[in-house]
Amino acid sequence: MKKWFCFIGCFFALIAACLVSFMPEAQARLHGAAAHQKPPQKPKTEAWSQFWPESIDEGLDIEETQYVFDGPLLPRSWTDAIVIHHVGVPSGEVSSGTIHMAHIGNGWLGIGYHYVIHKDGTIERGRPLLAEGAHAYGHNSHTVGINLTGNFDWEVPTDEQIESLTDLLTSLCRIFHLPANRYSIVGHEDLNATACPGWNLYILLPEIRSRVSQRLGQTETVEAGTIGNKITERPVNRRNSLPTNRRNGR
């Protein structure tokens, strides 16, 4: 009799197991087990700062943005120049977040500049300082990109922007041991065929370099153009005055 009861118990247990195996929820639980799942992935919303810690302190009040990029950022090979840009279009003020989304829309990983300087002088971080940028074709592996909001074909930089740019350039020249000359602090148009950073900013670069040189204790000859007397008319063929190696982007 005892064997008979054991047989009946095993029979019902087998039927119950078969029924459970056909229950959708049970199937979901089984196939949702960890062994059937993909390895855990880092969520896309995780900020790059967790992977690119900013170990370099510029010594300035810089707003950290911690943008999320669409892929891994490459480290920059070396740094021998700082490239100045303007937003260009649209004119006026624009947020770095707008630039970031626009660059993603271009198929890039995200904002291509390392810094954005607003009209009130606020400096926002774009890409991590030590990461390769996406701002000067053929020169991203060895340059830092700084963007000033505005269209300086028609507008002029604010005094606050010029002061913040001077502060930032001074800090970066110290960090990367750069002289404040026309080969280390350049406009985007010195490297590529473009009108960026706009004539009203480009004409100010000589005096900005001079100011940075003075802060660094370097000797630098002031080139043409003054911040106090902003020139707003674009001359013809001004690139002819640049050294040949800079005109050709080499």
trRosetta pair geometry for C-beta under 8 A, 3 or more apart (Angstrom, degrees):
i j d omega theta_ij theta_ji phi_ij phi_ji
1 4 5.4 -51 -151 31 35 115
1 5 6.6 33 153 -16 67 101
2 5 5.9 -52 -151 35 34 109
2 6 6.5 35 150 -20 64 105
3 6 5.5 -54 -151 36 35 114
3 7 6.4 38 150 -23 66 103
4 7 5.7 -53 -151 32 32 112
4 8 6.5 29 153 -16 65 104
5 8 5.7 -52 -146 37 34 110
5 9 6.2 37 154 -22 66 106
6 9 5.7 -53 -147 36 30 113
6 10 6.4 29 155 -18 64 105
7 10 5.9 -57 -151 36 30 108
7 11 6.4 33 151 -24 64 107
8 11 5.5 -54 -150 32 32 116
8 12 6.6 25 157 -12 66 104
9 12 6.2 -58 -150 39 30 104
9 13 6.2 31 153 -21 64 110
10 13 5.5 -56 -147 37 32 115
10 14 6.4 35 154 -23 65 104
11 14 5.9 -57 -155 32 28 110
11 15 6.7 25 151 -15 64 105
12 15 5.6 -52 -147 37 37 111
12 16 6.2 39 154 -21 67 105
13 16 5.7 -53 -148 35 31 113
13 17 6.5 33 153 -21 63 105
14 17 5.7 -53 -150 34 31 112
14 18 6.6 32 152 -20 64 104
15 18 5.7 -54 -152 34 34 111
15 19 6.5 33 152 -19 66 105
16 19 5.8 -54 -149 35 32 111
16 20 6.3 32 155 -19 65 106
17 20 5.8 -54 -147 36 31 111
17 21 6.4 36 153 -27 63 105
18 21 5.7 -54 -153 28 31 115
18 22 7.1 17 155 -9 62 105
19 22 6.3 -70 -161 39 33 101
19 23 7.0 45 145 -38 67 99
20 23 5.5 -42 -155 9 42 118
20 26 5.2 138 173 -96 79 172
21 26 6.8 -109 -110 108 21 137
21 27 7.7 72 -179 -73 47 84
22 27 7.9 -1 -156 -47 19 114
23 26 4.1 73 75 9 103 111
23 27 6.8 -172 89 -12 52 83
24 27 5.5 -57 -151 35 34 113
24 28 6.3 34 153 -21 68 103
25 28 5.5 -51 -150 34 34 113
25 29 6.4 33 152 -19 65 103
26 29 5.7 -52 -149 35 34 110
26 30 6.3 31 154 -18 66 106
27 30 5.8 -58 -148 38 30 108
27 31 6.0 7 164 0 68 113
28 31 6.4 -65 -136 50 25 95
28 32 5.6 21 162 -19 63 119
29 32 5.8 -63 -139 41 23 109
29 33 7.5 52 151 -54 55 80
30 33 6.1 -27 -174 -21 36 111
31 36 5.4 -92 -168 103 56 168
32 36 7.0 -102 -113 69 8 119
32 37 7.3 37 -169 -63 50 105
33 36 5.4 80 64 14 75 101
33 37 7.5 -140 102 -16 38 94
34 37 5.6 -58 -148 25 39 116
38 41 7.1 0 118 -29 118 103
42 46 5.2 -69 169 24 101 151
43 46 5.2 120 71 -28 77 95
44 68 6.5 87 154 171 71 136
45 68 6.0 -70 -140 -90 35 158
46 50 6.1 -56 168 32 103 140
46 68 7.2 114 69 -118 36 110
47 50 5.8 112 76 -8 76 93
47 66 4.0 -6 -156 175 138 110
47 67 7.6 114 -142 71 85 14
47 68 6.1 -94 -108 -78 49 78
48 51 5.7 -72 -164 49 56 99
48 52 5.1 2 151 23 94 114
48 66 6.7 -175 43 -158 74 62
48 67 6.8 4 11 79 118 59
48 68 6.7 163 -28 -117 85 38
48 69 5.5 41 -65 7 131 106
48 73 6.7 44 -151 0 138 127
48 128 6.6 -130 127 -33 123 113
49 52 6.2 -72 -117 67 31 76
49 53 6.7 68 180 -98 67 47
49 54 7.1 -38 -137 -14 94 93
49 64 7.3 44 -87 -177 146 122
49 66 4.7 -51 -16 -118 123 101
49 128 7.6 152 -99 -83 60 112
50 53 7.8 9 -149 -63 17 79
51 72 7.9 -96 137 -128 152 83
52 73 6.5 -4 -64 59 143 129
52 128 3.9 -111 148 -50 138 163
52 130 7.1 -170 -163 60 104 99
52 131 6.1 -20 -134 -52 149 119
54 57 7.8 101 137 -77 100 52
54 64 7.8 -133 3 -113 150 116
54 125 7.8 -64 -84 -135 148 159
54 128 6.2 -152 -83 -142 84 94
54 129 6.5 82 -133 13 95 107
55 130 7.9 11 39 -20 94 141
56 129 5.6 -90 61 75 129 148
56 130 7.0 133 1 -46 127 104
56 175 6.0 63 -170 -145 130 135
58 62 6.1 64 49 -22 134 136
58 129 7.7 172 -57 -81 108 151
58 168 7.0 -5 -177 -133 139 69
58 171 4.5 63 -169 154 85 147
58 172 7.3 -13 -128 -62 106 68
58 175 7.2 -52 -109 -48 66 138
59 171 5.7 -166 49 -121 100 121
60 123 6.4 15 130 49 129 150
60 167 5.8 120 -109 141 130 118
60 168 6.4 -42 -18 -90 172 70
60 171 5.9 -93 -26 -44 117 161
61 123 7.2 129 92 42 62 104
62 115 7.5 -79 -137 -122 121 108
62 123 4.9 -56 -115 101 75 109
62 124 7.2 126 -172 -125 76 16
62 125 5.5 72 157 -49 117 95
63 122 6.3 16 -11 178 128 105
63 123 6.7 166 15 89 80 53
63 124 4.7 -34 68 -107 108 69
63 125 6.7 -149 86 5 54 78
64 125 5.5 1 -120 27 47 131
65 96 6.2 -95 -88 98 159 135
65 97 7.5 -166 -156 -70 128 79
65 100 7.9 -166 148 -55 144 146
65 124 5.6 55 -46 -178 121 103
65 125 5.4 -156 14 70 94 80
65 126 7.2 9 41 -98 141 30
67 97 7.7 176 -99 -110 112 66
67 100 5.1 -143 -134 -135 148 147
67 110 5.5 152 130 180 129 143
67 111 6.1 89 48 12 171 115
67 126 7.2 -11 11 -162 138 49
68 110 7.4 -180 97 -91 38 144
69 72 7.8 118 98 -96 124 9
69 73 6.0 58 74 -50 170 102
69 109 4.5 24 -175 158 109 98
69 110 4.0 -101 -113 -7 80 133
69 127 8.0 50 -75 -113 136 87
70 104 6.0 128 -31 -132 128 100
70 108 7.8 135 36 116 123 42
70 109 4.9 -148 50 -143 84 54
70 110 6.3 162 1 -45 82 85
71 109 4.9 -97 46 -117 89 109
73 109 6.5 163 -84 124 78 158
73 127 6.5 158 -138 -155 149 112
73 128 6.7 141 97 31 157 109
73 131 4.1 -4 149 -152 132 133
73 132 6.7 -178 178 44 84 75
74 131 6.8 113 72 -161 42 76
74 132 4.4 -3 79 18 95 128
75 130 6.0 -18 -142 145 84 95
75 131 6.5 -78 -108 -113 39 48
75 132 6.8 68 115 -26 13 89
76 79 6.2 52 126 -64 137 87
76 130 6.1 -141 25 -180 100 49
76 131 6.4 96 -28 144 90 13
76 132 4.7 146 -82 -78 70 64
76 133 7.6 15 -83 -6 119 73
76 140 7.8 -122 -114 148 96 64
76 141 6.1 151 -149 -170 70 44
76 142 6.7 140 -179 -93 104 29
77 132 7.8 41 -11 -85 70 110
77 141 4.8 23 10 167 112 101
77 142 5.9 -41 64 -76 99 81
78 141 7.9 37 35 139 63 81
78 142 5.2 4 74 -125 75 94
79 142 6.1 169 -105 -172 29 58
79 143 6.9 113 -140 -107 71 21
79 144 6.2 28 -143 -32 121 97
79 176 4.4 -81 98 -134 124 143
79 178 7.5 -82 126 -55 95 123
80 142 5.4 -5 24 163 92 114
80 143 7.5 -56 59 -82 60 66
80 176 7.7 -153 -85 156 29 128
80 178 7.0 145 -155 -106 41 111
80 184 6.9 -103 162 -116 59 80
81 139 7.3 -39 67 178 131 125
81 142 6.8 58 28 121 90 90
81 143 4.7 -31 80 -110 90 97
81 144 7.7 -163 102 27 48 70
81 178 7.5 143 -92 -136 31 144
81 183 6.9 -94 -100 150 110 57
81 184 5.4 -149 -112 -146 62 40
81 185 7.4 -174 -159 -67 72 23
81 186 5.8 -4 -174 11 122 114
82 143 6.6 155 -102 -165 22 84
82 144 4.8 -20 -117 64 77 100
82 145 7.9 174 -164 -80 60 20
82 146 6.4 23 174 -4 102 114
82 169 6.3 170 95 -124 161 85
82 172 5.7 94 -84 114 141 146
82 173 7.7 -80 -12 -65 138 76
82 178 7.2 153 -15 90 103 169
82 184 6.6 33 16 154 84 69
82 185 5.3 -9 63 -110 102 65
82 186 7.3 154 77 27 50 67
83 135 6.2 166 86 112 132 118
83 136 4.9 -135 -116 -46 176 142
83 139 7.0 111 -55 110 142 132
83 143 5.0 43 -15 164 109 137
83 144 7.0 178 22 82 73 46
83 145 5.2 -22 68 -107 103 66
83 146 7.1 172 84 26 51 71
83 186 5.7 -26 -109 76 65 89
83 187 7.4 59 -160 -180 69 14
83 188 5.6 76 176 -85 110 65
83 191 6.5 -44 -115 4 127 143
84 146 5.6 -24 -111 71 59 101
84 148 7.2 8 -171 -7 92 108
84 165 7.4 47 -122 -155 119 130
84 185 7.1 39 -27 180 112 80
84 186 7.0 -164 16 97 85 37
84 187 5.3 -48 64 -107 99 56
84 188 6.8 -114 80 -26 50 76
84 197 5.0 -55 124 -29 89 151
84 201 6.9 -149 143 143 126 123
84 205 6.7 -168 33 -98 154 116
85 113 6.5 -122 45 -97 138 125
85 135 6.2 -107 -41 -174 148 119
85 145 6.2 14 -6 -171 126 95
85 146 6.7 172 26 87 81 47
85 147 4.4 -31 79 -104 110 73
85 148 7.1 174 88 20 54 67
85 188 5.0 58 -95 -43 79 130
85 196 5.3 -3 -140 171 74 124
85 197 5.2 -178 -151 -94 20 99
86 147 6.9 122 -124 -161 15 71
86 148 5.3 -35 -107 69 71 86
86 149 7.6 79 -160 -164 72 7
86 150 5.7 -65 -159 79 113 73
86 151 6.4 126 139 -117 129 30
86 152 4.7 -156 -79 8 164 105
86 196 6.0 -159 37 -145 77 82
86 197 4.2 112 -16 -164 90 79
86 198 4.7 -12 22 1 153 116
86 201 5.9 157 -56 12 122 152
87 90 7.3 -18 130 59 123 45
87 91 7.9 153 86 -111 109 29
87 94 5.4 135 -144 38 163 131
87 99 7.1 -110 -119 -88 103 117
87 147 6.3 81 -66 174 66 113
87 148 7.4 -108 -15 95 79 45
87 149 5.1 22 -18 -134 130 51
87 150 6.2 121 31 38 103 27
87 151 6.7 -73 78 -66 83 65
88 91 8.0 -64 152 -79 24 61
88 151 5.3 65 -154 -115 26 85
88 153 7.4 51 -135 -6 72 111
88 196 6.1 -59 -65 -94 125 98
88 198 7.0 -179 -97 -54 72 108
89 151 6.4 52 -70 -92 46 126
90 94 6.3 133 58 -68 91 127
90 151 7.4 -88 151 -39 33 122
91 150 6.5 19 -160 -162 66 51
91 151 3.6 -68 -102 14 86 122
91 154 6.1 -32 -115 61 145 124
91 155 6.1 147 -164 -24 110 121
92 149 7.6 -24 127 155 36 101
92 150 6.6 38 -86 -111 6 60
92 151 7.5 -6 -6 4 46 94
92 155 7.5 150 -69 -60 44 152
93 118 6.4 41 -138 -155 102 95
93 119 5.5 -82 -86 -1 103 123
93 149 5.3 45 -131 144 50 141
93 150 7.5 -2 -73 -68 44 71
94 98 5.2 -100 177 69 96 139
94 99 6.6 105 125 -48 115 91
94 149 5.4 -175 38 -140 74 113
95 98 4.6 105 62 -1 82 98
95 99 7.3 -144 102 0 51 83
96 99 5.3 -49 -153 37 43 115
96 100 6.2 52 146 -27 69 101
96 111 6.4 18 178 -112 89 156
96 116 4.2 -178 -89 31 110 155
96 124 4.5 -137 -17 101 151 147
96 126 6.1 -138 -164 -89 125 84
97 100 5.3 -47 -147 31 34 117
97 101 6.5 28 156 -13 65 104
98 101 6.0 -56 -148 39 30 105
98 102 6.2 32 153 -20 64 109
99 102 5.6 -57 -146 38 30 113
99 103 6.3 28 157 -19 66 107
99 111 5.3 63 114 -118 99 103
99 113 7.2 -19 146 23 147 115
99 116 6.6 169 26 -90 154 144
99 126 7.5 -54 99 -116 130 120
99 147 7.2 138 -135 101 163 161
100 103 6.1 -60 -151 35 26 107
100 104 6.6 25 151 -17 62 105
100 110 5.4 -7 -156 -172 86 87
100 111 4.0 -49 -96 -47 72 103
100 126 7.4 -174 -80 -143 94 86
101 104 5.6 -50 -148 36 35 113
101 105 6.4 41 149 -22 64 104
102 105 5.4 -53 -153 35 33 117
102 106 6.7 37 147 -23 63 101
103 106 5.3 -46 -153 29 39 116
103 108 4.5 -51 166 61 89 128
103 109 7.9 -17 132 64 110 43
103 110 5.8 66 93 166 120 23
103 111 5.3 143 28 -95 148 33
103 112 5.5 -172 -132 -22 147 89
103 134 7.0 126 -165 87 129 128
104 107 7.8 83 177 -47 34 9
104 108 6.4 -95 -89 68 31 71
104 109 7.6 -39 -101 139 73 16
104 110 5.7 8 -67 -100 93 52
108 112 6.1 -43 168 -65 161 101
108 134 5.2 161 -150 121 135 165
109 134 7.1 151 34 -20 91 145
110 127 7.3 140 90 -82 106 88
111 116 7.8 -70 -171 -41 141 121
111 126 4.2 -122 121 -161 130 106
111 127 6.3 -156 92 -42 88 78
112 126 7.3 -15 73 153 25 142
112 127 7.1 -15 -168 -26 20 126
112 133 5.4 83 173 174 69 85
112 134 3.3 -99 -125 76 107 79
112 135 4.4 156 132 -61 110 75
112 140 7.9 -78 -169 -117 104 125
112 145 6.4 -11 129 76 80 163
113 116 6.0 101 95 -64 137 78
113 126 4.4 100 88 17 71 168
113 127 6.9 176 95 8 28 94
113 133 6.4 32 -114 -151 22 128
113 135 5.3 82 -84 -83 65 139
113 145 4.3 -117 -128 114 66 111
113 146 6.6 96 -167 -120 113 13
113 147 4.2 -69 -102 -11 167 114
114 125 7.2 -40 169 -155 59 68
114 126 5.3 -161 -151 56 9 102
114 127 5.1 -63 -100 60 60 86
114 128 7.6 -45 -134 96 91 20
114 129 5.7 78 -164 -110 128 52
114 131 7.8 164 -103 60 97 84
114 133 5.7 -80 -42 -84 89 124
114 144 5.1 -54 25 -164 151 84
114 145 5.3 132 5 57 85 69
114 146 6.8 -43 62 -74 89 57
115 123 5.7 -20 -165 -167 115 98
115 124 6.9 144 -160 76 60 49
115 125 6.4 -41 -103 -113 65 42
115 126 6.0 -126 -56 4 15 97
115 144 7.8 30 4 164 103 105
115 145 7.5 -176 32 101 68 57
115 146 4.8 -9 66 -120 107 77
115 147 7.0 -179 93 30 57 67
115 168 6.3 172 135 -161 172 152
116 123 7.4 150 77 -157 46 49
116 124 4.6 -14 59 59 97 102
116 126 5.8 99 -23 -54 93 106
116 146 8.0 167 -85 -165 26 56
116 147 5.0 -21 -109 74 71 100
116 148 7.8 148 -163 -95 55 22
116 149 6.6 54 179 -47 99 93
117 121 7.1 -25 -171 -149 95 32
117 122 7.3 162 -153 83 50 45
117 123 5.4 -18 -100 -101 75 72
117 124 7.9 -169 -76 21 30 71
117 146 6.7 23 -12 178 111 100
117 147 7.2 180 21 91 72 47
117 148 4.8 -26 67 -107 103 72
117 149 7.0 -143 88 4 52 79
117 161 5.3 115 133 -142 117 83
117 164 5.1 164 -145 101 122 127
117 165 5.8 -76 -29 -67 177 82
117 168 7.2 -127 -74 -4 126 151
118 121 7.0 -32 75 38 74 18
118 122 4.4 3 41 56 118 94
118 123 7.8 -148 13 -71 78 28
118 124 7.1 60 -27 -10 104 105
118 149 5.3 13 -121 17 53 134
118 161 7.4 -131 100 -91 26 95
119 149 6.0 -81 -37 79 80 112
119 150 6.7 104 -79 -55 100 114
119 158 4.9 91 -164 -5 74 140
119 160 6.8 74 156 68 44 118
119 161 6.1 -42 -125 -50 38 114
120 158 7.5 -9 -77 88 24 159
120 160 5.5 -41 -179 118 27 160
121 158 7.4 -104 -52 96 76 119
121 160 3.2 -99 -48 169 104 102
121 161 6.2 -136 -89 -66 57 38
121 163 6.1 -14 -122 68 123 103
121 164 4.3 156 -160 -38 77 126
122 164 7.5 -36 30 -107 9 163
123 164 5.5 -175 -54 -180 103 126
123 168 6.2 154 -114 -74 148 129
125 128 7.7 28 174 -97 121 37
125 129 7.8 -70 -141 -48 110 81
126 133 7.9 55 100 -125 125 104
126 145 7.7 -49 61 86 145 102
126 147 7.5 64 -42 22 147 116
127 131 4.8 -115 163 75 113 122
127 132 8.0 -69 155 82 155 31
127 133 5.6 -179 41 -103 150 74
127 134 8.0 122 -45 12 147 81
127 145 8.0 56 32 50 117 107
128 131 4.3 87 64 -8 92 112
129 144 7.0 -4 -155 -122 75 120
132 140 5.2 72 179 143 94 100
132 141 5.7 -15 -125 -104 119 50
133 136 7.5 47 93 18 118 81
133 140 5.0 -138 72 -148 69 94
133 143 6.9 -72 38 89 125 79
133 144 7.0 115 -24 -140 138 34
133 145 4.5 163 172 5 166 120
134 140 5.9 14 -93 -118 37 147
135 140 6.6 129 36 -102 64 94
135 143 7.7 -115 71 100 106 115
135 145 3.4 82 47 -113 162 156
135 147 7.4 -135 -133 -57 135 105
135 188 7.4 -102 153 -109 90 116
136 139 4.2 -37 112 65 114 111
136 140 6.1 166 59 -65 71 66
136 143 5.8 -10 45 69 137 150
136 145 6.6 -177 -14 -90 98 110
136 188 5.9 -150 -99 -134 99 81
136 191 5.0 24 -170 96 122 149
136 192 6.1 -165 -156 -18 73 120
137 140 7.5 -9 -111 -27 21 101
137 191 7.9 163 57 130 62 106
137 192 5.4 89 42 -99 97 136
138 191 7.3 -171 73 167 101 105
138 192 7.4 146 34 -82 108 99
138 249 6.5 66 82 158 141 126
139 142 6.4 -77 -170 54 67 86
139 143 5.0 28 145 -2 99 133
139 191 5.2 -55 -6 -167 155 144
139 192 7.9 -131 11 -43 120 98
139 249 7.5 -121 -42 -169 121 97
140 143 6.5 -81 -121 47 25 93
140 145 7.9 -21 -121 -37 77 121
143 191 8.0 -48 -50 -81 167 165
144 172 6.0 -130 62 -155 162 144
144 176 7.8 -158 -18 -24 129 153
146 165 6.8 122 147 -130 145 90
146 168 6.5 135 -118 116 143 141
146 169 7.8 -77 -14 -70 165 83
148 152 7.4 39 89 -36 121 128
148 157 6.0 -19 162 -113 151 114
148 161 5.3 79 -147 -171 120 130
148 165 6.7 -25 -77 -74 122 126
148 197 6.9 62 37 -167 108 129
148 201 6.5 167 56 -118 144 152
149 161 7.9 -135 46 -105 74 133
150 155 4.7 -107 -176 79 114 143
150 157 6.6 172 56 -96 155 59
150 161 7.7 -55 2 -76 136 169
150 198 7.7 -94 113 28 91 161
151 154 5.4 21 105 35 105 97
151 155 5.6 101 67 12 61 105
151 198 6.3 148 173 -89 47 146
152 155 5.7 -71 -96 71 47 77
152 156 6.8 72 -134 -114 86 29
152 157 6.3 -5 -100 -45 125 81
152 197 5.9 25 48 143 135 77
152 198 2.7 143 80 95 83 141
152 199 6.8 -161 132 51 90 43
152 200 4.2 -138 -178 61 90 96
152 201 4.0 13 160 -14 171 102
152 202 7.6 150 116 -9 130 75
153 195 6.4 37 -83 136 116 133
153 198 4.5 -112 -43 -133 55 99
153 199 6.4 69 -117 16 52 87
153 200 7.2 -175 -90 5 8 101
153 234 7.2 -11 -149 -55 77 135
154 198 7.9 -77 12 -152 49 131
154 200 7.8 -79 60 -4 12 139
155 198 7.7 11 55 157 74 159
155 200 6.7 -154 94 70 43 153
156 200 4.7 -114 -104 169 67 135
156 201 7.9 157 -151 -61 50 66
156 230 5.0 56 -140 160 139 157
156 232 6.5 -70 -67 -91 109 105
157 161 4.4 -118 -175 83 101 132
157 162 5.4 117 118 -53 126 87
157 165 7.7 -20 -177 -8 152 142
157 200 7.0 173 -8 125 76 98
157 201 5.4 84 -34 -98 119 94
157 204 6.9 -96 32 29 129 160
158 161 4.6 102 55 2 79 100
158 162 7.2 -145 95 -3 45 84
159 162 5.7 -55 -150 37 35 111
159 163 6.3 34 153 -19 68 106
160 163 5.8 -54 -146 37 31 110
160 164 6.3 26 157 -14 65 108
161 164 5.9 -59 -145 41 29 106
161 165 6.0 31 156 -21 66 109
162 165 5.7 -54 -144 37 29 113
162 166 6.3 32 155 -21 63 105
162 204 6.8 -86 -117 160 118 148
162 208 6.9 -128 -158 -96 89 110
162 227 6.0 112 -166 -141 157 133
163 166 5.8 -54 -150 34 30 112
163 167 6.5 30 152 -18 64 105
164 167 5.6 -52 -147 37 34 113
164 168 6.1 31 155 -18 67 108
165 168 5.8 -57 -144 39 29 109
165 169 6.1 29 158 -18 66 108
165 208 6.5 -30 114 -148 116 137
166 169 5.9 -55 -143 38 27 109
166 170 6.3 31 156 -22 62 107
166 208 5.8 -136 -88 -151 86 86
166 211 5.1 -36 -138 108 129 133
166 212 6.1 -153 -154 -67 74 82
166 215 7.6 125 164 -12 99 146
167 170 5.9 -58 -153 33 27 112
167 171 6.5 24 153 -16 63 108
168 171 5.7 -56 -150 37 32 111
168 172 6.2 26 156 -14 67 109
169 172 5.8 -57 -142 41 31 107
169 173 6.1 33 158 -21 66 106
169 180 7.0 85 148 -121 115 108
169 185 6.0 36 -149 -112 130 132
169 208 6.9 87 26 157 162 106
169 212 4.8 -68 112 -97 116 141
170 173 6.0 -55 -147 35 26 110
170 174 6.6 26 153 -18 61 106
170 180 7.9 -11 -98 -81 59 134
170 212 5.0 -158 -78 -137 75 83
170 215 4.7 -30 -124 96 135 143
170 216 6.4 -163 -143 -54 83 90
171 174 5.8 -59 -156 35 31 111
171 175 6.4 28 152 -20 67 108
172 175 5.5 -51 -143 36 36 113
172 176 6.1 -1 168 11 70 110
172 178 7.2 -7 125 32 80 129
173 176 6.7 -71 -135 55 23 85
173 177 7.7 39 170 -141 55 4
173 178 4.4 -103 -135 66 71 91
173 179 7.3 27 -156 -158 118 2
173 180 5.6 -23 -107 -68 160 86
173 184 7.1 79 -112 139 99 136
173 185 7.8 -37 -74 -57 115 111
173 212 6.1 111 -2 170 151 123
173 216 5.9 -62 108 -81 133 144
174 177 7.6 17 -172 -73 25 43
174 216 6.9 -163 -70 -113 84 101
178 184 4.3 154 176 -164 116 141
178 185 7.8 125 134 -45 132 80
179 184 5.6 155 70 -3 64 150
179 213 7.7 24 -177 -107 73 95
179 218 6.0 149 -144 -149 81 158
179 220 7.6 154 173 -83 97 113
180 184 6.5 -106 -114 76 22 124
180 185 5.9 9 -155 -9 64 132
180 209 4.8 161 155 -164 94 74
180 210 7.7 176 122 -66 125 15
180 212 3.9 177 -126 99 150 112
180 213 4.2 -142 65 -64 127 75
180 216 6.1 161 -15 18 121 141
180 218 6.0 158 27 58 98 144
180 220 5.8 -60 84 -63 96 159
181 184 5.4 79 51 18 70 99
181 185 7.1 154 71 24 26 87
181 209 6.5 83 -116 -171 19 135
181 213 7.9 67 -65 -79 61 121
181 220 6.4 -158 -87 -126 74 113
182 185 7.0 -63 -113 65 27 73
182 186 6.8 76 178 -91 56 77
182 190 7.9 -169 172 -123 87 155
182 205 7.7 92 -116 131 81 119
182 206 7.6 -9 -82 -99 106 73
182 209 6.7 -44 -67 -80 61 170
182 223 6.9 59 -64 -36 125 156
182 243 8.0 130 111 2 127 115
182 246 7.6 -45 141 -76 103 161
183 186 7.1 2 -150 -59 20 111
183 246 7.4 -126 -105 -79 72 118
185 205 6.6 -179 126 -167 104 105
185 208 7.3 -137 146 105 147 105
185 209 5.2 179 64 -95 138 100
185 212 7.0 124 -46 41 159 158
186 190 4.1 -106 -174 59 115 145
186 191 6.4 97 124 -35 140 100
186 205 7.8 44 -140 -166 23 152
186 246 7.1 -158 -132 -146 131 120
187 190 5.1 113 61 -11 70 99
187 196 7.1 -180 170 119 93 61
187 197 5.1 -121 -146 10 99 95
187 201 7.5 140 -114 107 117 96
187 202 4.8 13 -88 -116 160 95
187 205 6.0 -108 -47 -53 101 155
188 191 6.3 -73 -167 42 42 101
188 192 6.2 -33 165 42 81 102
188 194 5.6 -36 123 78 110 130
188 196 3.9 -10 65 102 137 107
188 197 5.7 115 13 -45 101 74
189 192 7.0 -84 -120 67 31 61
189 193 7.8 30 -143 -146 71 18
189 194 5.3 -128 -93 78 73 70
189 195 6.1 13 -85 -135 130 16
189 196 5.9 167 -46 67 84 54
189 197 7.3 -120 -7 2 97 53
189 202 6.8 -14 34 -105 128 141
189 239 7.2 -115 151 -94 114 111
190 242 6.5 -170 -122 -147 85 148
190 246 4.7 -38 -169 179 95 109
190 247 7.8 -67 -149 -78 55 34
190 249 7.8 135 134 -95 49 63
191 246 7.6 -60 -71 -163 49 71
191 249 4.9 77 -172 -127 48 89
192 249 5.9 62 -77 -100 42 136
193 249 7.9 -70 -34 -39 68 133
195 198 6.6 49 137 -89 92 43
195 199 7.5 -44 -176 -38 98 79
197 201 4.5 -66 117 85 112 132
197 202 5.7 156 61 -61 83 81
198 201 5.1 68 73 20 92 102
198 202 6.5 -171 87 -14 39 95
199 202 5.3 -58 -131 40 33 112
199 203 5.9 33 170 -24 70 105
199 231 7.3 -77 146 103 104 96
199 232 7.7 115 98 -152 109 31
199 233 8.0 -66 117 105 148 21
199 234 4.4 -170 -28 -101 163 88
199 235 7.9 154 -143 18 141 66
199 238 7.6 114 -119 19 109 162
200 203 6.6 -39 -135 28 22 108
200 204 7.5 20 155 -16 48 109
200 230 6.2 38 -158 178 91 110
200 231 7.1 -157 -113 83 62 57
200 232 5.5 16 -95 -113 112 64
201 204 5.8 -64 -161 34 39 112
201 205 7.4 60 146 -46 67 87
202 205 5.9 -29 -165 -9 41 117
203 206 7.8 -38 176 14 43 100
203 224 7.8 -62 -158 117 82 86
203 225 4.2 -171 170 -127 75 133
203 230 7.4 122 85 -154 122 60
203 231 4.9 -79 136 50 170 111
204 207 6.0 -62 -168 47 62 102
204 208 5.7 64 138 -27 85 109
204 225 5.9 -141 -88 152 28 123
204 226 7.8 -8 -120 128 69 15
204 227 5.4 67 -142 -92 108 75
204 230 7.0 -16 -70 -116 111 86
205 208 5.3 -58 -140 40 35 114
205 209 6.2 39 160 -23 69 102
205 223 8.0 -11 97 67 77 127
205 225 7.3 39 45 87 57 150
206 209 5.9 -55 -153 33 28 111
206 210 6.6 29 150 -19 63 105
206 222 6.2 89 151 -175 103 60
206 223 3.2 -119 -135 67 131 97
206 224 6.0 114 12 59 167 40
206 225 4.8 123 38 54 117 107
207 210 5.2 -49 -149 34 40 116
207 211 6.4 44 152 -21 68 99
207 222 6.2 26 -100 -149 65 103
207 223 7.8 -122 -45 57 51 70
207 225 6.0 -125 -14 106 99 83
207 226 5.4 90 -58 -127 149 44
207 227 5.1 -135 96 -23 146 90
208 211 5.7 -50 -149 33 33 111
208 212 6.5 33 152 -17 64 104
208 227 7.3 101 -59 -65 75 118
209 212 5.7 -56 -149 38 33 111
209 213 6.2 37 152 -23 66 106
209 220 6.1 -130 137 159 94 150
209 223 7.3 31 54 16 128 110
210 213 5.5 -52 -148 33 31 115
210 214 6.6 33 154 -20 64 102
210 220 5.5 -160 -112 99 58 114
210 221 7.8 -70 -99 117 105 21
210 222 4.4 15 -86 -98 151 82
210 223 7.6 -163 -44 15 110 68
211 214 5.8 -53 -152 32 32 111
211 215 6.6 28 152 -15 64 105
212 215 5.8 -58 -152 38 34 110
212 216 6.2 23 154 -12 68 112
212 220 8.0 18 75 24 77 161
213 216 5.8 -65 -146 45 30 105
213 218 4.2 -92 -156 74 82 101
213 219 7.0 -39 170 106 124 3
213 220 3.4 -116 -100 11 172 131
214 217 7.6 38 -177 -72 29 27
214 218 7.7 -83 -53 52 21 66
214 220 7.7 -100 -40 39 63 106
225 231 6.8 -91 -125 9 88 120
226 229 4.8 47 73 36 110 90
227 230 7.0 4 -165 -71 38 84
234 238 7.5 -106 -175 -15 74 132
235 238 5.0 103 78 -68 101 105
237 240 4.9 16 158 -8 98 118
238 241 6.0 -42 -177 18 58 112
239 242 5.4 -40 -166 15 58 118
239 247 5.5 110 166 -122 105 104
240 247 7.8 38 -100 -99 29 146
242 246 4.8 -104 165 84 117 117
242 247 4.9 143 87 -61 115 88
243 246 4.9 80 65 11 86 104
243 247 7.1 -157 92 -11 41 87
244 247 5.6 -55 -145 33 35 111
244 248 6.4 14 164 -3 68 110
245 248 6.4 -65 -146 46 28 99
245 250 5.1 -90 -159 74 77 94
246 249 7.5 40 -174 -74 34 30
